[in-house]
Amino acid sequence: MVTTNVLVLLDSPETQLRSAALELLTIARSLGRPKAVTLGSPSVTTLAQLGAYGVDTVLQAELPTSVSTDAAHLTAVVSATLETAVRRANADVVLLSATFPNKEAAARLAYALGAGLVIDAAAVRAEDGKAVGYKRVFAGSWDTSCEVVTEQAVFTVRANSVVPEPAESSVQTEVIGFPVAIPASATAVTVVSREEKPVVEGGRPALAEAATVVAGGRGTDGDFGPIEELADVLGAAVGATRDAVYEGWFDTFIGQTGVTIAPRLYIGAGISGAPHHRGGMQASQVIVAVNNDSDSPLFEIADFAVVGDLAEVLPQAAQVLREHKG
């Protein structure tokens, strides 16, 4: 049997790998032999994580000196780097986290390789010798399976698709540099400014990657105190509906045109459940809705529904959780 080589793009190798990257490595190991590729130098912490997850080889890109640090993150540069890495590693499958830049880089890579492409997969499995991506479409209302019939496959995978699991035994990880030829057209775009988001936002997990999310809507009347209190107890990220953001009550909204999430636990408080918001969170594994309107559309897709005033329900829940932790 031919071993499948699976190449994983590491998003933050200079510090430590986030949960989303560790999930990709877990999936890669289930598909075949995992390898990693990076545009930066992996830290000691990152190398230890890679070894624990069974990655014996890291391909570190050696970009031309004409490519600046900021330009190295342009999607055209990333895709050119991945194309070179794929050919060097003889990779059959490429996995990337489902960020907006990675989706564009994945599309460029798939075109260059003539490979099949699945965006926003919730799971990737090997079936009958083919790579199959599972994803939700039409605002989370349909579950689909997408079999890649080409020799190579490219997937971007949503965060929280699997629980990260180290390999049964760790390995020694070797870093191998490889030169990358970058065409002039790849750096034709000028980077005006670039900001690295921290692993956590305000002490909380990043919304797009969080395993637990507490969100508020118009029912908060602008008071996100109960939302944030419960989120802090749970170690969760905080989000909002588009209307709440437009009112100036919060800065990040969940929805089809906002941040798309798929946490293991989603708690929506004071949220009616408009199609726009549902399209951004309906892939959540467990949905809890809190609303004083028993006819709230969000109740239709909720696993647990609580009819009540969020200003009373959420603080009580936070208090019970604190007592339980104590």
C-alpha positions in Angstrom: 0.0 0.0 0.0 1.4 3.4 -1.0 1.7 5.8 2.0 -0.2 9.1 1.5 2.0 12.2 2.2 0.0 14.9 3.9 1.4 18.5 4.0 0.1 20.9 6.6 0.7 24.7 6.4 1.6 26.0 9.9 0.2 29.5 10.5 2.1 30.5 13.7 5.4 28.5 13.9 7.5 31.3 15.4 5.6 31.1 18.7 3.5 28.0 19.3 0.9 26.1 17.4 -2.7 27.0 18.0 -5.4 24.4 18.4 -6.5 24.7 14.8 -3.0 23.7 13.6 -2.9 20.8 16.0 -6.3 19.6 14.7 -4.8 19.7 11.1 -1.9 17.5 12.3 -4.3 15.1 13.9 -6.3 14.8 10.7 -3.1 14.5 8.6 -1.9 11.6 10.8 -5.3 9.8 10.1 -4.8 10.2 6.4 -1.1 9.1 6.1 2.3 10.5 6.9 2.2 14.1 8.2 4.7 16.7 7.1 4.7 20.4 7.8 5.6 23.5 5.8 6.3 27.0 7.1 7.4 30.4 5.9 9.0 31.2 9.2 11.5 29.6 11.5 9.7 27.2 13.9 10.4 27.8 17.6 11.6 25.2 20.1 8.1 25.0 21.5 6.7 24.4 18.0 9.2 21.7 17.2 8.3 19.9 20.5 4.6 20.1 19.5 5.3 18.7 16.0 7.3 15.9 17.4 4.5 15.0 19.8 2.1 14.9 16.9 4.2 12.6 14.8 5.7 15.1 12.3 9.2 14.1 11.5 9.9 16.7 8.7 9.3 20.5 8.5 10.0 22.2 5.2 11.0 25.7 5.9 10.8 28.1 2.9 13.8 30.1 1.9 12.4 33.0 0.1 14.4 35.5 -2.1 15.8 38.4 -0.3 13.6 40.7 -2.5 10.5 39.4 -0.7 10.0 41.4 2.5 8.6 40.0 5.7 5.2 41.5 5.1 5.2 40.4 1.4 5.9 36.8 2.5 2.3 36.6 3.8 0.7 37.6 0.5 -1.5 34.8 -0.8 0.3 34.6 -4.1 3.6 34.1 -2.2 2.1 31.5 0.1 0.6 29.5 -2.8 3.9 29.6 -4.7 5.7 28.3 -1.6 3.1 25.5 -1.1 3.4 24.5 -4.7 7.2 24.1 -4.4 6.8 22.3 -1.0 4.2 19.9 -2.5 6.5 18.9 -5.3 9.4 18.5 -3.0 7.5 16.4 -0.4 5.6 14.5 -3.1 2.5 15.4 -1.2 -0.9 13.9 -2.1 -3.0 16.0 0.3 -2.5 19.6 1.5 -4.3 20.9 4.6 -4.7 24.5 5.7 -6.7 26.2 8.4 -9.9 28.0 7.1 -8.8 31.6 7.3 -9.7 34.0 4.6 -6.1 34.4 3.3 -5.6 30.6 3.4 -8.7 30.0 1.4 -7.4 32.2 -1.4 -3.9 30.6 -1.2 -5.6 27.1 -1.3 -7.5 28.1 -4.5 -4.4 29.4 -6.2 -2.5 26.2 -5.2 -5.2 23.9 -6.4 -5.3 25.7 -9.8 -1.5 25.4 -10.1 -1.5 21.7 -9.3 -4.6 20.8 -11.1 -5.8 19.4 -7.8 -9.3 19.1 -6.3 -10.3 21.7 -3.8 -12.7 21.7 -0.8 -13.1 24.9 1.2 -14.4 24.9 4.8 -14.4 21.2 5.4 -15.7 20.1 8.7 -14.0 16.7 8.4 -11.5 15.0 6.0 -11.3 11.2 5.6 -9.7 8.7 3.4 -12.3 6.4 1.8 -11.6 3.8 -0.9 -8.3 5.4 -1.7 -9.8 8.8 -2.2 -9.7 11.9 0.0 -13.2 13.0 1.0 -14.2 16.3 2.6 -17.4 16.8 4.6 -18.9 20.2 4.8 -22.1 22.1 5.5 -23.6 24.3 2.8 -26.6 26.6 2.3 -26.1 28.4 5.6 -25.5 25.1 7.5 -28.8 23.4 6.4 -27.2 20.6 4.2 -24.4 18.2 5.0 -22.4 17.2 2.0 -19.5 14.9 1.2 -17.1 15.9 -1.5 -14.8 13.1 -3.0 -11.7 14.4 -4.7 -11.0 12.3 -7.8 -7.8 14.0 -8.9 -4.3 12.7 -7.8 -3.9 15.6 -5.4 -6.3 17.2 -3.0 -6.3 20.6 -1.2 -8.5 21.2 1.9 -9.1 24.2 4.1 -10.5 22.8 7.4 -12.7 24.6 9.9 -11.5 25.0 13.5 -12.9 22.5 16.1 -13.3 19.8 13.4 -11.6 17.2 15.6 -10.2 17.1 19.1 -6.3 17.5 18.9 -4.6 14.2 19.8 -0.9 13.6 20.0 0.6 10.5 18.4 1.1 7.4 20.5 4.8 8.1 20.5 6.8 11.2 19.7 9.4 11.5 17.0 12.4 13.7 16.3 11.5 16.6 14.0 14.0 17.7 11.3 13.8 21.1 9.7 14.8 21.2 6.1 15.2 24.4 4.2 14.1 24.6 0.5 14.5 27.5 -1.9 11.4 29.0 -3.4 11.3 30.9 -6.7 8.7 33.7 -6.4 7.5 35.3 -9.7 7.5 39.1 -9.8 3.7 39.1 -10.3 3.3 37.4 -6.8 4.7 40.6 -5.1 3.0 43.1 -7.3 0.7 44.0 -4.5 2.1 46.5 -2.0 1.5 45.8 1.7 0.5 49.0 3.3 0.1 47.7 6.8 -0.2 44.3 8.5 -1.3 43.5 12.0 -0.8 40.1 13.7 -3.8 39.1 15.8 -2.8 37.6 19.2 -3.7 34.0 20.1 -6.2 35.5 22.5 -8.3 38.6 22.1 -8.7 40.5 25.4 -7.7 37.4 27.3 -10.3 35.3 25.5 -9.8 32.8 22.7 -10.0 34.1 19.1 -13.6 34.0 17.9 -13.0 32.1 14.7 -11.1 29.3 16.5 -12.8 29.1 19.9 -14.3 25.8 21.1 -16.9 27.7 23.1 -18.6 30.9 22.1 -21.1 33.1 23.9 -22.9 35.6 21.7 -25.4 38.4 22.3 -27.9 40.2 20.2 -30.6 42.9 20.4 -32.0 41.3 23.5 -29.0 42.5 25.4 -30.1 46.2 24.9 -26.5 47.0 24.7 -25.4 45.5 28.0 -22.9 42.7 27.2 -21.9 42.4 30.9 -23.8 39.1 31.4 -22.5 37.7 28.1 -18.9 38.5 29.0 -19.3 37.2 32.6 -20.4 33.8 31.4 -17.8 33.8 28.7 -15.0 34.4 31.2 -16.2 31.6 33.4 -16.3 29.2 30.5 -13.1 30.4 28.9 -15.1 31.3 25.8 -14.9 33.8 23.0 -17.5 36.6 22.8 -19.4 37.4 19.6 -22.5 39.3 18.6 -25.1 39.6 15.9 -24.8 42.1 13.0 -27.5 44.3 14.4 -25.7 44.5 17.8 -22.5 45.5 16.1 -24.2 48.1 13.9 -25.7 49.6 17.1 -22.2 50.0 18.5 -22.6 47.5 21.3 -19.8 45.2 20.2 -17.1 45.0 17.6 -17.3 41.6 15.9 -20.4 39.9 14.5 -21.1 36.3 13.6 -22.8 35.7 10.3 -22.7 34.9 6.6 -20.8 38.2 5.9 -19.0 38.2 9.3 -17.1 35.6 11.2 -18.2 32.1 10.5 -17.8 29.8 13.5 -18.2 26.1 14.3 -17.5 25.8 18.0 -18.2 22.7 20.1 -20.5 24.8 22.3 -22.4 27.9 21.2 -24.6 29.9 23.6 -26.8 32.6 22.0 -28.5 35.0 24.3 -31.0 37.6 23.3 -30.6 36.5 19.6 -33.7 36.0 17.5 -32.0 33.8 15.0 -32.1 35.7 11.7 -30.9 33.7 8.6 -27.7 35.9 8.4 -26.6 35.0 11.9 -27.7 31.3 11.6 -25.6 31.0 8.5 -22.5 31.9 10.5 -23.0 29.6 13.5 -25.4 26.7 12.5 -22.4 24.3 12.2 -21.9 24.5 16.0 -21.9 21.1 17.6 -24.1 22.0 20.6 -26.4 25.1 20.4 -27.9 26.7 23.6 -30.4 29.5 23.1 -31.6 31.9 25.8 -34.5 34.2 24.9 -37.6 35.6 26.6 -39.5 35.0 23.4 -40.6 31.4 23.3 -41.2 31.7 19.5 -37.6 32.7 18.8 -36.4 31.1 15.5 -33.1 30.2 17.1 -35.0 27.8 19.3 -35.8 25.8 16.2 -32.2 24.7 15.8 -31.2 24.7 19.4 -30.2 21.6 21.3 -31.2 23.3 24.6 -33.6 26.2 24.9 -34.1 28.5 27.9 -37.1 30.8 28.0 -36.1 33.7 30.2 -34.5 37.0 30.7 -30.8 36.7 29.8 -29.9 39.3 32.5 -31.1 36.8 35.1 -30.3 33.5 33.4 -26.7 34.1 32.4 -25.5 35.4 35.9 -27.1 32.4 37.5 -25.4 30.0 35.1 -22.1 31.8 35.7 -22.5 31.5 39.5 -23.3 27.7 39.3 -20.3 27.1 37.1 -18.0 29.0 39.5 -19.3 26.9 42.4 -18.9 23.7 40.4 -15.3 24.7 39.5 -14.6 25.5 43.2 
